[in-house]
Amino acid sequence: MAKVRDLIAAGPTLSFEFFPPKTDEAERTLEKTVAELAPLAPSFVDVTYGALGSTRERTRDIVVRINRDQQFPAVAHLTCVGHTRADIDALLAEYAANGVGNLLALGGDPPADGSDPGGDFAYASELLEVVKASGDFSVGVAAHPELHPRSPDRESDRRHLAAKLETADFALTQFFYYPEDHFRMMDELAALGCDTPVIPGIMLWVFAGVAGLERMATMNGSRLPPGLMEAIDRAEGPDEVRRIAVDTATELAAQLLDGGVPGLHVYTLNRSQAAIELVENLGLRPGQGDGIHQ
């Protein structure tokens, strides 16, 4: 199966993110979503962990299945929080044995109550080093255009990110709504001599109100456009909310593509319709081994 580093090198990529379902019904929904998005010929997809790696087994099983059954590779998330070196070694061995060659090494979210989750890793950079030394994996990391919420200042945040990107093959960003934040981050990385590709993340948060988006934005340090929040608050029903989400994402993605980003990474929330509408709005079409085209 193709490596993400090679897919990015071939041209702009289109990728989708899923989260592991917690029930059988949710798993059927995810299977349906993957099948509905497959005709868009994504470059790759990725599957997240739950808090503290609570859905590690489901993530593993879904990644292995997608990687086996689809024409595009699946990227597995690995996190530091609560995991021992033995846990990570076992997962890496399972992924290698099942032909999964793409991973995302993440710090993960610490417990909300401030307790010590245990484990052998404190930082994503430590996990990244282990993965890179464990086999021929293409490994990505996370990037925060608006700074990591736990970073003490901009300068140290960018130095830390640049150091990770010296080892990683690519990065996927947290969601954001202002394109200038992404381009500023890329300029700051370039000034540090870093040219590793960073793919911006586009949120399709099809929510029933503002509370869910505000909660996610607070966790991630993301600025929310006031007009967006007002529009969502006035929306009458889920169809209008989806339209607002898609229109907002389309405008952002178009500006990013015009600025020469190496791809788009779409947070689907395990639903296909908004993602399909976004791709149609942008006029994207699958490439023939050389990325996506407008």
Protein Blocks (a to p, Z undefined) as FASTA:
>chain_A
ZZfklmmmnoccddddddddfbfklmmmmmmmmmmmmmnopabdcddddehhlammmmmm
mmmmmmmmmmbdcdddddfehpafklmmmmmmmmmmnopabdcddebjadfklpaebjjb
fbfklmmmmmmmnoccdddddddfkopakbfbfklmmmmmmmmmmmmmbdcddddfbfkl
mmmmmmmmmmnopabdcddddddddcfbfklmmmmmmmnopacdfklmmmmmmpgcjklm
mmmmmmmmmmmmmmmmmnopabdcddeklpaklmmmmmmmnopacdehiacaZZ
